């Protein structure tokens, strides 16, 4: 009886310690909804919404009126921000949507030249799917629900391709295999840090706010190019900044620490990529609903 009582007290103390630790970690970590898959994607969509033509807004609203025809009652689209997260919500129904999961990224090794044709020869990757869904969205002969699905995929994938680790890879699944300490928070991975923590900090600390109407000069500086160009930019950032920022002078390994200095250096990079994504999504949306030449690809 005595041993059992001691065991209960020990277990009780351990349980209270574990609960306290979990509560502390919950305070330190960004909320799960504040991931590029949610907060970041919604922000890029809101930037786009603030910068498209009024005619484009009206066309988007007409498509969203057909949202129930998508047959995804657990993944609703009520506005452009909702459309931007719809493809991630589909992960809850892999039996129906698993074929779309590889479309969120492409594997461009940082130790080799960027080659989207080689590494996306099947078309089942993010850069190809941005362009494919843009074409579907622009095709007025297609049913509204088909075009709405394409709208959601295009907006989401255009956001994905601007995150460096959705393109650049170091044989670690885009940083997913790199155990990472973010400041004082251990046990994360490098991909999540860029998808979530850095995106959240970049958005919430931006001054002026990222969601606003940009001037013509700002849009010209931030916009332009096509999906292959954006993927090349992300690959170059992964190679030249993201991995060196995580590992410092040490050779790449499966563990990294982002110091406060490293975080401070990374936030402006994340901010710019989120802003570029929003402006470029706006350009692609305007083009889809008023077909015309897109900005020239960068060479």
Residue pairs with C-beta under 8 A, 6 or more apart in sequence:
25 185
28 184
28 185
29 185
29 197
30 196
30 197
30 200
32 38
33 39
34 196
34 199
34 200
35 192
35 195
35 196
35 199
35 200
36 159
36 160
36 163
36 194
36 195
36 196
36 199
37 85
37 88
37 195
38 85
38 88
39 199
39 200
39 203
40 159
40 163
40 195
40 196
40 199
40 200
40 203
40 274
41 81
41 84
41 85
41 88
41 155
41 156
41 159
42 81
42 84
42 85
43 199
43 203
43 210
43 211
43 274
43 278
44 84
44 155
44 158
44 159
44 162
44 274
44 277
44 278
44 281
45 80
45 81
45 83
45 84
45 155
45 159
45 278
45 281
46 80
46 81
46 211
46 278
47 210
47 211
47 212
47 214
47 274
47 275
47 277
47 278
47 279
47 281
47 282
48 80
48 155
48 278
48 279
48 281
48 282
48 285
49 57
49 79
49 80
49 81
49 282
50 211
50 212
50 213
50 214
50 282
51 213
51 214
51 219
51 278
51 279
51 282
52 60
52 282
52 285
52 286
53 286
53 289
53 290
55 289
55 290
56 282
56 285
56 286
56 289
56 290
59 289
60 80
60 151
60 285
60 289
62 144
63 144
63 147
63 148
63 151
64 77
64 78
64 79
64 83
64 148
65 144
66 144
66 145
66 148
67 76
67 77
67 78
67 148
69 143
69 144
69 145
69 148
70 77
70 145
70 148
70 149
72 86
72 89
72 90
72 93
74 89
74 92
74 93
75 86
75 89
75 90
75 92
75 93
76 82
77 83
77 86
77 148
77 152
80 155
83 148
83 151
83 152
83 155
83 156
84 152
84 155
84 156
84 159
85 156
86 152
86 156
87 100
87 103
87 104
87 152
87 153
87 156
87 157
88 156
90 96
90 97
90 100
91 97
91 101
94 101
100 153
102 124
102 125
103 124
103 125
103 126
103 129
103 153
103 157
104 126
104 156
104 157
104 160
104 166
105 125
105 126
105 160
105 166
105 167
105 174
106 116
106 119
106 120
106 125
106 126
106 127
106 161
106 166
106 167
106 231
107 119
107 125
107 169
107 174
108 114
108 115
108 116
108 119
108 167
108 168
108 169
108 231
108 235
108 238
109 169
109 170
109 171
110 168
110 169
110 170
110 235
110 238
110 239
110 243
111 170
114 231
114 232
114 235
114 236
116 125
116 127
116 128
116 228
116 231
116 232
119 125
120 127
120 128
123 129
123 132
126 157
126 160
126 161
126 166
126 167
126 227
126 231
127 161
127 167
127 227
127 228
127 230
127 231
128 227
129 153
129 154
129 157
130 154
130 157
130 158
130 161
130 227
130 230
130 284
131 226
131 227
133 150
133 151
133 153
133 154
133 157
134 150
134 154
134 284
134 287
134 288
136 142
136 146
136 147
136 149
136 150
137 147
137 150
137 151
137 154
137 288
138 287
138 288
138 289
138 291
139 147
151 285
151 288
154 281
154 284
154 288
155 281
155 285
157 227
158 227
158 230
158 277
158 280
158 281
158 284
159 277
159 281
160 166
161 167
161 227
161 230
161 231
161 234
161 277
162 230
162 233
162 234
162 273
162 274
162 276
162 277
162 280
163 194
163 195
163 199
163 234
163 273
164 194
164 234
164 235
164 237
164 238
164 241
164 242
164 269
164 273
165 174
165 175
165 190
165 191
165 194
165 195
165 234
165 238
165 242
166 174
166 234
167 174
167 231
167 232
167 234
167 235
167 238
168 174
168 234
168 235
168 236
168 237
168 238
168 239
168 242
168 243
169 238
170 238
170 243
170 252
172 178
172 190
172 254
173 191
174 191
175 189
175 190
175 191
175 193
175 194
175 242
175 246
176 189
176 190
176 191
176 192
177 189
177 254
178 189
178 190
178 191
178 246
178 253
178 254
178 255
178 256
179 187
179 188
179 189
179 254
179 255
179 256
180 188
180 189
180 190
180 192
180 193
180 246
180 255
180 256
180 257
180 258
181 187
181 188
181 256
181 257
181 258
182 188
182 193
182 197
182 258
182 263
183 258
183 259
183 260
183 263
188 197
190 242
190 246
190 256
193 258
194 242
194 266
194 270
198 263
198 266
198 267
198 270
199 270
199 274
201 263
201 267
201 270
202 210
202 267
202 268
202 270
202 271
202 274
203 210
203 271
203 274
205 267
206 271
210 271
210 274
210 275
210 278
211 278
214 222
214 279
218 279
219 279
219 282
219 283
222 272
222 275
222 276
222 279
222 280
223 276
223 279
223 280
223 282
223 283
223 295
224 280
224 283
224 295
224 296
224 298
225 233
225 280
225 295
225 296
225 297
225 298
226 294
226 295
226 297
228 297
229 297
229 298
230 276
230 277
230 280
234 273
237 269
237 273
241 266
241 269
242 266
242 269
243 252
245 258
245 262
245 265
245 266
246 256
246 257
246 258
246 262
247 253
247 256
248 262
258 266
283 294
283 295
284 294
287 293
287 294
